[in-house]
């Protein structure tokens, strides 16, 4: 039985919101010195990438509305498989610059789906 595409969107939203809570009140230096926050954020990015990978297999039309989906999945693969070293500043920058747009796009899709 196939999962409802909304379940993947929900997973992305929840993981993105968790990243926001893990990094709230931190600046780049504090994040760089907090191994626990780094591990938690990276794990949530792994969840986001996997959920979007699954969504892209299940509903290509919906997945096409997620900005930078291929790059997000590739980022997940880098984190999981170590294809390239992902440094702390890269993760921090993605958290600060790209994550809000992703969260907004996913929330819009969830709102449309009911």
VOBA-1610 file (N, C-alpha, C; in pm, whole numbers, padded with zeros to 5 digits, always signed):
BEGIN
Unk+00083-00117+00000Unk+00000+00000+00000Unk+00089+00124+00000Unk+00055+00218-00088Unk+00133+00341-00096Unk+00094+00439+00013Unk+00195+00512+00058Unk+00168+00615+00158Unk+00106+00737+00092Unk+00031+00809+00166Unk-00026+00935+00121Unk+00088+01035+00107Unk+00098+01105-00007Unk+00205+01202-00025Unk+00211+01307+00086Unk+00097+01336+00144Unk+00094+01435+00254Unk+00178+01390+00372Unk+00192+01259+00391Unk+00273+01209+00502Unk+00419+01251+00485Unk+00468+01248+00362Unk+00606+01292+00338Unk+00621+01442+00359Unk+00521+01518+00315Unk+00523+01663+00339Unk+00522+01693+00488Unk+00441+01619+00561Unk+00432+01638+00705Unk+00567+01610+00771Unk+00633+01502+00728Unk+00765+01468+00783Unk+00865+01581+00757Unk+00861+01637+00636Unk+00952+01747+00603Unk+00923+01867+00692Unk+00795+01900+00705Unk+00758+02016+00788Unk+00802+01996+00932Unk+00775+01880+00988Unk+00811+01855+01128Unk+00963+01860+01148Unk+01037+01803+01056Unk+01184+01804+01067Unk+01237+01946+01053Unk+01182+02023+00960Unk+01227+02161+00942Unk+01196+02244+01066Unk+01080+02224+01124Unk+01045+02298+01245Unk+01137+02257+01361Unk+01173+02130+01368Unk+01265+02085+01472Unk+01401+02151+01454Unk+01448+02161+01331Unk+01576+02229+01307Unk+01568+02372+01358Unk+01458+02437+01331Unk+01440+02574+01381Unk+01449+02581+01532Unk+01389+02484+01600Unk+01394+02486+01746Unk+01534+02451+01797Unk+01605+02363+01727Unk+01741+02325+01769Unk+01839+02441+01755Unk+01813+02530+01660Unk+01908+02639+01632Unk+01860+02774+01686Unk+01743+02777+01745Unk+01691+02902+01798Unk+01786+02961+01903Unk+01818+03086+01886Unk+01905+03155+01981Unk+02053+03132+01955Unk+02086+03052+01855Unk+02227+03028+01823Unk+02271+03117+01708Unk+02396+03154+01709Unk+02457+03214+01591Unk+02551+03110+01533Unk+02618+03146+01425Unk+02705+03049+01357Unk+02813+02994+01450Unk+02872+03081+01531Unk+02979+03036+01621Unk+02926+02941+01728Unk+02813+02976+01787Unk+02755+02889+01890Unk+02714+02754+01830Unk+02658+02757+01711Unk+02622+02632+01644Unk+02748+02549+01617Unk+02853+02614+01573Unk+02978+02545+01543Unk+03042+02481+01665Unk+03009+02531+01783Unk+03065+02478+01907Unk+02970+02382+01979Unk+02857+02351+01917Unk+02756+02268+01982Unk+02737+02138+01902Unk+02813+02037+01939Unk+02810+01909+01866Unk+02673+01844+01870Unk+02601+01859+01981Unk+02469+01798+01991Unk+02372+01864+01893Unk+02374+01997+01885Unk+02287+02066+01790Unk+02322+02027+01648Unk+02451+02018+01619Unk+02493+01979+01484Unk+02441+01840+01448Unk+02454+01746+01538Unk+02408+01609+01512Unk+02256+01606+01492Unk+02185+01680+01575Unk+02039+01682+01565Unk+01994+01745+01433Unk+02056+01854+01395Unk+02021+01923+01270Unk+02053+01833+01151Unk+02168+01772+01151Unk+02204+01684+01039Unk+02107+01567+01028Unk+02067+01511+01140Unk+01971+01401+01137Unk+01838+01445+01076Unk+01793+01563+01113Unk+01666+01613+01057Unk+01679+01643+00908Unk+01796+01690+00864Unk+01817+01708+00720Unk+01816+01574+00648Unk+01866+01470+00711Unk+01859+01337+00653Unk+01713+01294+00635Unk+01632+01320+00735Unk+01489+01286+00729Unk+01421+01364+00617Unk+01452+01493+00607Unk+01395+01577+00502Unk+01432+01522+00364Unk+01558+01491+00344Unk+01602+01441+00215Unk+01538+01308+00179Unk+01526+01219+00275Unk+01464+01089+00249Unk+01315+01106+00218Unk+01246+01189+00293Unk+01103+01211+00269Unk+01081+01270+00129Unk+01165+01364+00091Unk+01149+01423-00042Unk+01187+01326-00153Unk+01282+01241-00127Unk+01316+01138-00224Unk+01198+01045-00246Unk+01136+01004-00138Unk+01018+00917-00147Unk+00902+00989-00217Unk+00881+01116-00182Unk+00775+01194-00245Unk+00797+01203-00396Unk+00921+01222-00438Unk+00949+01237-00581Unk+00919+01107-00657Unk+00928+00994-00591Unk+00893+00866-00654Unk+00742+00844-00659Unk+00673+00899-00561Unk+00530+00875-00547Unk+00444+00975-00625Unk+00484+01102-00623Unk+00402+01207-00684Unk+00494+01312-00748Unk+00528+01290-00873Unk+00624+01379-00940Unk+00570+01520-00956Unk+00441+01535-00973Unk+00383+01668-00989Unk+00398+01749-00860Unk+00367+01687-00748Unk+00382+01756-00621Unk+00529+01783-00591Unk+00612+01685-00617Unk+00756+01700-00590Unk+00816+01814-00672Unk+00765+01834-00792Unk+00817+01941-00878Unk+00792+02079-00819Unk+00701+02089-00726Unk+00670+02217-00663Unk+00760+02247-00543Unk+00847+02155-00509Unk+00941+02175-00398Unk+01068+02237-00456Unk+01101+02358-00414Unk+01222+02421-00469Unk+01348+02343-00431Unk+01434+02325-00529Unk+01565+02263-00509Unk+01559+02120-00458Unk+01453+02047-00490Unk+01439+01910-00440Unk+01560+01822-00474Unk+01610+01823-00597Unk+01726+01736-00624Unk+01848+01772-00538Unk+01868+01900-00513Unk+01981+01941-00431Unk+01961+01899-00285Unk+01839+01902-00238Unk+01810+01861-00101Unk+01838+01712-00084Unk+01795+01633-00180Unk+01821+01488-00174Unk+01971+01462-00184Unk+02039+01536-00269Unk+02185+01520-00281Unk+02255+01557-00151Unk+02207+01661-00084Unk+02262+01702+00045Unk+02244+01591+00147Unk+02127+01529+00147Unk+02101+01415+00236Unk+02201+01304+00209Unk+02224+01276+00081Unk+02318+01170+00046Unk+02459+01203+00092Unk+02498+01328+00082Unk+02630+01368+00131Unk+02639+01346+00282Unk+02536+01381+00354Unk+02537+01362+00499Unk+02544+01215+00536Unk+02465+01133+00469Unk+02455+00991+00504Unk+02577+00912+00457Unk+02613+00932+00332Unk+02712+00846+00269Unk+02852+00907+00264Unk+02864+01033+00300Unk+02994+01096+00301Unk+03060+01109+00166Unk+02977+01127+00060Unk+03033+01147-00074Unk+03129+01266-00076Unk+03095+01364+00001Unk+03179+01483+00015Unk+03164+01528+00160Unk+03268+01582+00211Unk+03262+01632+00348Unk+03172+01755+00353Unk+03077+01752+00445Unk+02988+01866+00464Unk+03034+01937+00589Unk+03079+02061+00572Unk+03130+02131+00689Unk+03018+02201+00765Unk+03049+02237+00885Unk+02951+02296+00976Unk+02894+02426+00920Unk+02977+02506+00858Unk+02928+02634+00806Unk+02831+02613+00690Unk+02850+02509+00612Unk+02756+02479+00503Unk+02620+02443+00560Unk+02619+02357+00660Unk+02492+02318+00723Unk+02425+02439+00785Unk+02501+02522+00853Unk+02445+02642+00914Unk+02385+02734+00807Unk+02457+02755+00699Unk+02408+02844+00593Unk+02280+02791+00529Unk+02274+02662+00507Unk+02151+02603+00452Unk+02036+02621+00549Unk+02065+02600+00676Unk+01962+02618+00779Unk+01906+02759+00778Unk+01992+02857+00761Unk+01951+02996+00769Unk+01893+03050+00638Unk+01942+03001+00524Unk+01902+03062+00397Unk+01801+02980+00318Unk+01812+02851+00318Unk+01726+02767+00233Unk+01609+02703+00307Unk+01628+02673+00432Unk+01524+02602+00506Unk+01392+02680+00517Unk+01395+02812+00540Unk+01267+02884+00549Unk+01183+02873+00421Unk+01246+02880+00304Unk+01172+02867+00178Unk+01115+02727+00161Unk+01192+02627+00200Unk+01143+02489+00194Unk+01022+02472+00285Unk+01033+02521+00406Unk+00922+02510+00500Unk+00797+02579+00446Unk+00813+02695+00386Unk+00699+02768+00330Unk+00636+02689+00214Unk+00718+02634+00126Unk+00666+02558+00012Unk+00590+02435+00060Unk+00645+02366+00158Unk+00580+02246+00209Unk+00450+02282+00280Unk+00450+02389+00357Unk+00328+02430+00426Unk+00220+02468+00325Unk+00258+02536+00218Unk+00161+02571+00115Unk+00099+02445+00054Unk+00180+02347+00024Unk+00127+02221-00032Unk+00037+02151+00067Unk+00077+02148+00192Unk-00009+02085+00293Unk-00142+02158+00306Unk-00139+02290+00305Unk-00263+02368+00313Unk-00356+02339+00195Unk-00295+02328+00076Unk-00375+02298-00044Unk-00435+02158-00039Unk-00364+02065+00022Unk-00409+01926+00027Unk-00513+01902+00136Unk-00523+01995+00228Unk-00623+01983+00333Unk-00581+01907+00450
//
